[in-house]
Amino acid sequence: MKAVVINQPGNSDVLDIVDRPIPSADATHSVLKIHAFGVHRYEVLTREGGSPDVKFPRVIGVEAVGEIYQTAPDSGLKLGQRVITLNGGFGRDFDGSYEEYALVPNNQLFTVDYDGDWVSLAQYPETFVTAWGSIKSLRLSAGQSMLVRGGTSAVGLAMIKLAKAIGLKVTATTRKPERFSLLTAAGAADVILDKAGQLDTTQMFDGIVDLVGTATANDSLSHVVVGGTCCVVGLLAGEWMMKDFSPFDLQNRYLTDYDSGFVDQAMIDELFQVINAHDITIPISKVFPLTEIVAAHDFVMANPTAGEVIVTND
Ligand SMILES: NC(=O)c1ccc[n+]([C@@H]2O[C@H](COP(=O)([O-])OP(=O)(O)OC[C@H]3O[C@@H](n4cnc5c(N)ncnc54)[C@H](OP(=O)(O)O)[C@@H]3O)[C@@H](O)[C@H]2O)c1
């Protein structure tokens, strides 16, 4: 099989395509035949050495869609079964999706009720699970208001669509006025400019998901109603730590995060019910074969907006 190995961090030319034996299943791990996966800007950061916990050599890639190729008789999985996997150390602590077959812990393989093709399915795992988990962390009910800060990101676009589908009143932000129409087309009822890290509004929200991250979380919190929640999910601004934060400033508002490692089969089932019922997709900007992984990485960095970049093995 082909695998894309990174031996040391660096530019896209460190993505080295090699031949390897297909791994073998054991009592706790199955072999996933990977049909497709998404490529993300945060994986480019990992390739460059920006994820300190990722040790090289490593096959990176945090998510995949495919079928069970080999599994133990009592794993609860069936040969040929359609599954997705994401996070939980995949592509970080152990080899991930940038290969044709991967060895995955059985408890990180989730079945999916989805009839579309593999490339279409590949838009969902990491991006939509993150979006769905973040929405749920706000504990909102239909009719309440939610702000998606960083709305033009892939996770942001998925979040706008999912939140609207469950009846939330969604507002979204971008730093660029020319992208307002992208957000309204995705379903945002209102759009706010994110101006040098400050929201250009006095509006308050029942819940905010902040994908820009710790750099803007204090400003986001100042737009959350008493009793409401701010969930910090991303780090689009590239900062890990919150500066000038005191818990006493929370003033009976809640601050949390969501990590897509917190996922189980029930959550996947619920997510795909919403996706199927509302026919929710985000744009797929380009599809590459695995042999063009270098071009895929370069494309992701050169085209920062509007959707998913998918690699297919078919
Ligand atoms: N917690 C988890 O489990 C988890 C899982 C997946 C992803 N994430 C995080 O979620 C975030 C979104 O991921 P993604 O793949 O969807 O992102 P993406 O599609 O690559 O996001 C691109 C968007 O980010 C915005 N952006 C870029 N730099 C920015 C900055 N310095 N300040 C504000 N906005 C900036 C731009 O929006 P504008 O130019 O329109 O403003 C751009 O459209 C990432 O930070 C990622 O690490 C977290």
The ligand as an ORCA input file, in Angstrom:
! r2SCAN-3c Opt
* xyz 0 1
  N     -11.327     21.446     18.943
  C     -11.347     20.569     17.964
  O     -11.550     19.383     18.154
  C     -11.138     21.063     16.564
  C     -11.372     20.205     15.476
  C     -11.240     20.702     14.177
  C     -10.846     22.003     13.987
  N     -10.569     22.783     15.071
  C     -10.159     24.179     14.885
  O     -11.218     24.863     14.282
  C     -10.686     25.969     13.547
  C     -11.319     25.987     12.177
  O     -10.763     24.933     11.402
  P     -11.059     24.889      9.840
  O     -10.292     23.786      9.242
  O     -12.533     24.927      9.652
  O     -10.432     26.301      9.415
  P     -10.237     26.917      7.967
  O     -11.334     26.478      7.067
  O      -8.849     26.728      7.538
  O     -10.463     28.497      8.340
  C     -10.189     29.484      7.417
  C     -10.811     30.789      7.926
  O     -10.158     31.211      9.101
  C     -10.284     32.610      9.233
  N      -9.001     33.062      9.800
  C      -7.761     32.732      9.398
  N      -6.834     33.351     10.179
  C      -7.523     34.082     11.076
  C      -7.141     34.962     12.138
  N      -5.850     35.230     12.420
  N      -8.122     35.539     12.849
  C      -9.415     35.310     12.563
  N      -9.830     34.480     11.571
  C      -8.895     33.886     10.840
  C     -10.526     33.172      7.855
  O     -11.760     33.841      7.940
  P     -11.980     35.367      7.447
  O     -10.798     35.734      6.606
  O     -13.258     35.306      6.675
  O     -12.121     36.164      8.694
  C     -10.638     31.926      6.961
  O     -11.774     31.971      6.139
  C      -9.171     25.808     13.520
  O      -8.593     26.699     14.450
  C      -8.969     24.376     13.959
  O      -7.740     24.200     14.627
  C     -10.731     22.346     16.341
*
